[in-house]
Amino acid sequence: MLLGFIFTGFILIVVGLLVKHYPNLLAGYNTMSEEKKKEIDIEKVSTIARNVFVLMGAAVIDASIIMYFFEISKKIQVNVISAIIVLGVVILIIWSNRVPKLK
């Protein structure tokens, strides 16, 4: 279970780094028309996405190691890791929607 959580954390970190360099990986951005893409400050949005994904990955790895050494039950471990990911996605959506549009 520990290796699975650590692998998940590393995947989140890699996704965060990839999103910064390839913003088309963001959901919906790659299907937008060129006019809509010009209205979005993709530099800020991709930076926010990178930061949130990297922090989520680090939090998943840290939490899984801590829970492993304190011998927390597997059910609680899964719930905590799931909560970290869901909370991270909610924060990502809120923060990325607050980026002002370009004119």
N, C-alpha and C positions, 0 to 999 in steps of 0.2 A: 504494500500500500504506500509506503514511504517513497519508493522509487517512482511510482506513478504520479504522486503529487509533485515531486521534484521535477519530473519530466514535464508535467503540466505547467509548472512555473517557468521553466526554461522556454517552453513553447510560447507562453505569453510575452516573455522578454524579447524573443526573436520576432514575434509579430509586431511588437512595438517598434523595434528598430527598422523593420521592413516598411512599416506604414510611413515612417518619416521620409524614407527615400523613394517610396513608390506610393504616393497618395491615392492612386487609382484603386488600391486595395480597400479603401474605405467604402463601406456599403452605400450605394447610391451615387457616389461621386463619379464613378466611371460611366454611368448611364446618362448623366446630365448632358444637356446640350452645351455647346461652347459658350453661348450667351450666359447661361446659368453658372457655368464654371468661373467666368470672369467676375461674377458678383461675390464669390466666396474667397475669403482670405485663407487659402489652402495651407499656407505656411503656418499660420497660427493653429488651425484645426489639426494639422498633422503633428505639430509639436505637442498639443494637448493629448492627442491619441497616443503618441509615443510615451509621454510621461505617465499616463494612466496605465497603459499596458505594462510598462516596466515596473511600476510600483505594485501593480496587481501580482505580477510574477514573483517579485521579491517577497511580497506578503505571503503568497501561497507557499513558497519555499521555507520562509522563516516559521510560519505557523505549523507547517507539517513537521518540521524538525523538532520544534518545541513540544508539540503534542505527542510525537513519537517517544521522546525521552521521558515525558511525564506519564506515559502509558495510558493515554486517553483512549476511550473506546473508539473503534473504527466508525461506528455510526455518527458519533459526535464529530470526528475528524472530517468525514464527508460533508456534514452539515456546515461546519466552519469554513471549509474550503469553498463550498458552493456559495455561502453567504459573502465571502470575500469577492468572488468573481461577479456575482449579481450586483453587489454594491459598487464595484468598480465600473461596471457597464452603465449603471444608473448615473454615476458621477460623470462618466465620459459623455453621455447624452446631454446632461444638463450643461456642462461646461462648454461643449462644442456648440450648443445652440445659443450661447451667450456671446459668441464671437460676432462683432458687428460686420455687416455686409459692406463690401466695397462698392463704390459708386462708379 
